[in-house]
Amino acid sequence: MYVFDNAAPQAPARLRALAEVFDPGTIRQLDARGIAEGWRCLEVGGGMGTMTKWLSARVGPDGSVLTTDIDTRHLESLSLVNVEIRHHDVVEDALPTESFDLAYTRLVLEHVRDPARALANMVQAAKPGGWVVIEDFELAPIDPDTEVPKTFVAMRQVIASVGVDQRFGRSLSRRLRSCGLEDVMAEGRVLLWSGSTAGTTLMRLNAEQLRDRILATGLVTADQYAADLRRLEDEAFELRAPTLWTAWGRRPAR
């Protein structure tokens, strides 16, 4: 269901922009879970490896990080002694059980074909007393009083057409509780992106990667598509980001 192919020419720049926008908030959330030297960490969906590198530095030489992805091409240049990179499907492939102080993923579960199974696999990978931290988007309904360029309305339709639940992030805390986790809480954060910033760069790269599928919706012409992308370079332009929900919970200690 992942609509953004990591083999696309836009993918490296897109993943870098995504990390620039969202890594600071993720780091704050993981810091709050008490991650420390010596921890064993699991990261599902490593992307460009920016969070892998942060986790590696935080857990130090006595800790370890297992970073997985269904496509590891953007992780293969990492060379960190306490990091293992593994080609892995979180729905189908086994993970070490009861092995990690932290099991974490960002913007993965909303795209997989069986998110309940993927989450259950991550929960089983956490140690008793270990943390599970999940981050996913919720797209709010479009406010009729807010102008949203038609290109991005069409992009929502394209993403929904492959089966992505665009409200998935709002369900995360409920899903963690259903897995038997304790101390479950969630926080949503919303950014307002101005033109010519990392956020609008991310949106431009998303739209470029999905150009043909956006135009195929019939909601926007090629001329309108080009005009909408030009607006992203206007510093006076503003676009509300999706809400990124972070939910966390702890496996019961024995």
C-alpha positions in Angstrom: 0.0 0.0 0.0 3.0 2.3 0.2 2.3 4.8 -2.5 5.8 6.6 -2.4 8.2 4.3 -4.1 11.7 4.5 -2.5 13.2 3.7 -5.9 11.7 6.9 -7.4 14.2 9.7 -8.3 12.5 12.1 -5.8 12.9 9.6 -2.9 16.2 10.6 -1.4 15.3 14.3 -1.2 11.8 13.4 0.0 13.1 11.3 2.8 15.6 14.0 3.8 12.8 16.6 3.9 10.6 14.3 5.9 13.4 13.8 8.5 14.1 17.5 8.7 10.5 18.2 9.4 9.6 15.4 11.8 12.9 14.2 13.5 12.9 16.9 16.2 9.5 16.0 17.5 10.3 12.2 17.4 13.5 12.8 19.3 11.6 14.7 22.0 9.2 11.8 22.3 11.9 9.1 22.5 13.8 11.2 25.0 10.7 11.3 27.2 10.6 7.5 27.2 14.0 7.6 29.0 16.1 6.0 26.2 19.6 5.6 27.6 23.0 4.0 27.1 22.9 0.2 26.8 19.3 0.0 25.5 18.4 -2.4 22.7 16.2 -0.7 20.2 14.1 -1.7 17.2 13.3 0.7 14.5 10.8 -0.4 11.8 11.0 1.5 8.6 14.5 3.2 8.8 14.1 5.4 5.7 17.3 7.4 5.2 18.6 6.3 8.6 18.5 9.7 10.4 16.8 8.3 13.4 18.9 5.2 13.2 22.0 7.3 13.6 20.4 9.2 16.5 19.5 6.0 18.3 22.9 4.6 17.7 24.6 7.6 19.4 22.1 7.6 22.3 22.5 3.9 23.2 26.2 3.9 22.8 28.7 1.1 22.3 27.0 -1.1 25.0 23.6 -0.8 23.3 22.3 -1.9 19.9 19.9 -0.9 17.2 18.1 -3.2 14.7 16.8 -1.1 11.9 14.5 -2.8 9.4 12.9 -1.7 6.1 11.2 -3.4 3.2 13.6 -1.5 1.0 17.0 -0.9 2.5 18.6 0.9 -0.4 18.9 4.3 1.5 20.3 2.6 4.6 23.1 0.6 3.0 25.7 3.4 3.4 25.4 3.4 7.2 28.4 1.8 8.9 27.8 1.9 12.7 29.2 -0.8 14.9 26.1 -1.1 17.1 23.6 -1.1 14.2 22.2 -4.0 12.2 20.3 -3.2 9.0 17.8 -5.9 8.0 15.5 -6.2 4.9 12.2 -7.1 6.6 8.5 -7.0 6.2 7.0 -6.2 9.6 3.7 -8.0 8.7 5.2 -11.3 7.4 8.7 -11.7 8.8 9.6 -12.7 12.3 11.3 -10.4 14.8 13.3 -11.4 17.9 10.8 -11.8 20.7 11.0 -10.0 24.1 14.3 -8.5 23.1 14.0 -4.7 22.9 13.8 -1.9 25.4 12.2 0.2 22.7 10.3 -0.8 19.6 9.6 2.3 17.4 8.2 3.2 14.0 7.1 6.3 12.2 4.7 6.6 9.2 4.8 2.8 8.5 1.7 1.2 10.0 -0.7 3.4 8.1 0.7 2.0 4.9 0.9 -1.8 5.6 -1.8 -4.2 4.5 -2.4 -5.6 8.0 -1.5 -2.9 10.6 -2.9 -5.0 13.5 -0.6 -7.8 12.8 2.4 -5.5 12.3 1.7 -3.8 15.6 1.3 -7.2 17.4 4.7 -8.3 16.0 6.3 -5.1 17.3 4.7 -5.5 20.8 6.0 -9.1 21.0 9.5 -7.8 20.1 9.5 -5.5 23.1 10.8 -6.8 26.5 8.5 -7.0 29.5 8.7 -3.4 30.7 9.9 -2.2 27.3 8.3 0.7 25.4 6.4 0.6 22.1 6.3 4.0 20.3 4.2 4.5 17.1 3.8 7.6 15.0 1.3 8.0 12.2 -0.7 10.7 10.4 -4.3 11.8 10.8 -5.6 14.1 8.0 -8.3 16.4 9.2 -11.3 17.0 6.9 -10.7 19.9 4.6 -12.2 23.1 6.1 -14.5 24.7 3.5 -13.3 28.1 4.6 -9.6 27.2 4.0 -8.2 27.2 0.5 -6.3 24.1 -0.2 -4.7 23.8 -3.7 -6.5 21.3 -5.9 -3.3 19.4 -6.4 -3.2 18.4 -2.8 -6.9 17.5 -2.7 -6.2 15.2 -5.6 -3.1 13.8 -3.8 -5.3 12.8 -0.8 -7.5 10.9 -3.3 -4.6 9.1 -4.8 -3.3 8.0 -1.4 -6.7 6.9 -0.2 -7.2 4.9 -3.5 -4.4 2.4 -2.5 -6.1 1.7 0.8 -4.3 4.1 3.2 -6.5 5.0 6.2 -5.9 8.8 6.4 -7.3 8.9 9.9 -5.1 6.1 11.2 -3.0 8.1 13.6 -6.0 8.9 15.7 -6.5 5.2 16.5 -3.0 4.5 17.8 -3.7 4.8 21.5 -6.7 2.5 21.3 -4.7 0.0 19.3 -1.9 0.0 21.9 -4.4 -0.7 24.7 -5.9 -3.5 22.7 -2.4 -5.1 22.6 -2.4 -5.1 26.4 0.1 -2.3 26.9 0.2 -0.2 30.1 0.8 3.5 30.6 -0.6 4.3 27.2 -0.8 7.9 26.2 -0.8 9.9 22.9 0.1 13.3 21.7 -0.7 15.0 18.3 1.4 17.7 16.8 0.5 19.9 13.9 2.9 22.2 12.0 2.0 25.1 9.8 4.3 25.1 6.8 5.3 28.3 5.0 6.5 28.4 1.4 10.2 27.6 0.7 10.6 25.6 3.9 11.3 21.9 4.5 7.6 21.2 4.9 6.5 22.6 1.6 9.6 21.0 0.0 8.2 17.7 1.2 4.8 18.4 -0.3 6.3 19.4 -3.6 8.4 16.2 -3.8 5.3 14.1 -2.8 3.3 15.8 -5.6 6.2 15.4 -8.2 6.4 11.7 -7.4 2.7 11.2 -7.8 2.2 13.6 -10.7 0.8 11.2 -13.2 -1.6 9.7 -10.7 -2.7 13.1 -9.5 -3.5 14.3 -13.0 -5.4 11.0 -13.7 -7.9 11.9 -11.0 -9.3 14.6 -13.3 -9.5 17.0 -10.3 -6.6 19.2 -11.6 -5.2 20.1 -15.0 -1.5 20.1 -15.8 -1.4 23.9 -15.8 -3.1 24.0 -12.4 -0.7 21.4 -11.0 2.3 23.5 -12.1 0.7 26.6 -10.6 0.1 24.9 -7.3 3.7 23.7 -7.1 4.9 27.3 -7.8 2.8 28.5 -4.8 4.9 26.3 -2.6 7.9 28.6 -3.3 6.0 31.7 -2.1 7.1 32.6 1.4 3.6 34.1 2.1 2.0 30.7 1.3 0.9 28.6 4.3 -0.2 24.9 4.4 -1.4 23.0 7.4 0.5 19.7 7.9 -1.3 16.5 8.8 -1.5 15.8 12.5 1.3 13.4 13.5 0.1 11.4 16.4 2.6 9.7 18.7 1.3 7.0 20.9 3.3 5.1 23.5 2.8 2.2 25.9 4.8 -0.2 28.0 4.7 -4.0 28.0 3.6 -5.2 31.4 6.6 -6.3 33.5 6.5 -9.8 34.8 
